[in-house]
Amino acid sequence: MGWKAIHRWLGLTIGTLAVVLGITGAILAFDPVQQAWQAPAAPDNLSVATLVERVTRTIPGAEEIRHLPSGAIAVFSFDGDQARASYVDPADGRVLGAWQPSALPRWVKNLHRSLLLGDAGRWGAAGIALAVGVLCISALVLLLRRMGGWRRLMARVRGSLAQRIHVVTGRVVLAVLCLTSLTALTMSASTLGLVTLDAGTEPDVVSVASGHPDLPVGQLSMLQNLSVRDLRKLNFPNAADPEDTWKLATRQGEAWIDRYSGKTLAWQDVTLAQRVYDWALVLHTGEGAWPWSVVLALVGASVPLFWLSGVFIWWQARRQAPRITGNSSLAQADVLIFVASEGGSTWGFAQALHDALSHTGHRVYTSALELFQTTAATRQVFVLAATYGEGQAPAHASHALERMATLSASAVPVTVLGFGDRQYPAFCAFAEVLEKTLRAQGWPALLPLECIHQQSSQQFARWGQALAQALGEPLVLEHVPRMPPTTALTLVTRQDYPGLIDQPTAILRFAWPAQGWLERLRGHGLAHFAAGDLVGIVPPGSAVPRYYSLASSREDGFLEICVRQMPGGLCSTHLLGLQPDDHIAAFIRSNPGFALPRTRRPVLLIGAGTGVAPLAGFIRRNDRHTPMHLYFGGRDPERDFYFGPEIRHWLGEGRLASVQTVFSRIPEGGGYVQDALRRDAGRVRDLVAQGAIVRVCGSRAMARDVAETLDAVLAPLQSSISQLKAKERYAEDVF
Amino acid sequence: MSKPLLTTLAATCALAIPTLAHSRQVTLTAQLKNYGGNGAYVAAYLTDAKGAYAGTLWVAGGKAKYYKHLSNWNRLSASDTRRLNGVTGASVGAGRTLKVTANLADALIDAGYEIHLDAAVEDMRDSPSDVRVPLSTGYAGKPQAGKQYIHTLTFQLQ
């Protein structure tokens, strides 16, 4: 069982009870704050003898003085038969009011430490504390894994609202929560009798009557030399018992003092276990340190937040997890289907294949590619593989190739079906690598590698016909694409640019429908987004979404994209035909590799044409005035200087440190953006030497030219684009 | 909370009972006040005519770490290794009644012995010898008022 499973199941089960402890703990933290304001703290240098003299003057029946954790002085006395406990002003012994151990109902504390179940409940509460400790440790492991190590722990958190609440809160309170669990266990160990705090049995000492009256308090040397700072408790000798002694408890230990001679009859040092316990008590309750109790209250109150967001995360993951219906068991299945999917759409094709094969009487087992294997019953294997980014395997299948390389081939045919998009150079690259690996190992194939372009159902159906022929079975593949849930966005404004011949362009600003926080927490509606993320837009009459880089963040309150008319482009034509109040169906896809990390280092932004859109989004949200330097390449400042007025405005506001513009279609325009970089080679080198982060957005050809130019510019620094990419300082968004 | 348990006290020489024929059953009934706190720890014990510890009748409350708050009993009985033998039970809630039954040797009655009850409550002050009553026939059946946590203590001789 991995850390993730431990965290999830412990959180979902025992986490429910931890919520009770968190809420009651937050309420209990009120006590130290209330007590701190209730009565003045005694000055540290006041001698205990002086304090006792003042107290006995105002309260003749005093029996016990306590120096409370809050610093205040409480005196216990008898007024006739009436037992009293009072706050006392240490300056003059004046009674300030009645003292109570807590302002809260007792059941709150008892619920917190024993769930109102007595000793069994104390064991239960200790078990919950232990579970919270394990939850904290597993949370730290998962947090480091998610953020990518200690150095990036403070980076921006991405994901759904529930995920962000969970991770951001976790980052802040994890250490305190872990400490709370540790101190709870320390306290439980002594309460449950696993650790002994006392220094052994009390000494059997008595005051020895000498015929003299009691020594006045002012003459007890031990009390004269002790300052209130170190006092915990002082018990007066019982008037009715001539052998009774003074009993003193200090931070250092306990003393028994003869009432007649003032001699110290016995002394016991505080044990190490007691010191540890005292520290644990202060750290756990905030007693005597009210600012800390405020921190503890907030941490306690965060527990329900954790639990609720955790439940939502689990529920969302369950809902989104690919689920194959009608799966046979692996051992019995004669057809195995393995899937490598990035966005989840490949699972839909797998289900269609699964259903068709089941329909013709096969027992089919479908699973993720990283579980690739065959059994004695296996007759056919199909691998459906999507490609991620520049030809990598989808994240979940990243170790699939290594695993497959360790398996020896059998006579069972393994057929690979790839999924991808032809406009990327690495079209179906992962499927090709899989095909090559399998053939090299000697696995036969029923059909040669086929690559499905843009999730085309027609192409998939044609492959199905070939498959039916090869199997000799009447097989029909019908795939109905599953779209991510979309949100209806409303066009608010559009800013038109003429562009060049037949390529009008517009910056479109959309609004999304209002959503309650509960809806957002449940992952409904438009997901959270930041500049550089992508919006998927589904044009009418198409099942395949097109993606555009976002020029705004959710905090901006609008969703903005820059769209250029593509010749014959279904989606761009649709978008450029929109008028204010028209709607589109859209969803968010995060683009974590391109997003800008929170940084103080300089940022070099290089964009051409509509590629300036996400860069403009970065600048717009640069509230901390990180030095951002923009290189913008257009064709004609009159026709395609997108965001021109905004860029000038941001420059004035200090959100943008500098801007260099070049235009390729006007005389003296400066050529292309890479020409500007070459001319500024010295400055670019300086920025990179300072640790600059580089973001490039534009066409594929532009990105390639920029990379070549920068490689040449950086050569004197012994640096290169690939080095910067490895350090995640260089990222491209190309189209 | 009532604890009608037959307690045989053979812990110390003073309480040793030669035969049951020479013993009498004593029932202690301690009514607690509504002091508004968690369950009280109560120790019931005997002292002899000289005020020395003579034996433990009952200890209500199970956690040894709190026994130091029953300070008189804890100090006096420290050398009695068998002070807890068969005489412990749960702590007593506010407003409840503690009932203890013990067989005591005839020789202990009307011989200057005293019954003491120490009491302590979490977060509140300790109350050593909250109530004390001479173990003599004259006091049997007469409620004695306690100081802090114990409303009254009554003992019956049979």
Interface residues (C-beta under 8 A of the other chain):
Chain A: E63 E64 F76 F78 D81 A83 A85 P101 S102 R106 N110 D119 S190 T191 G193 T196 L197 D198 T201 E202 D204 N238 K247
Chain B: G36 G37 N38 G62 K63 A64 K65 K68 S71 N74 R75 A78 S79 D123 M124 R125 D126 S127 P128 A145 K147 Q148
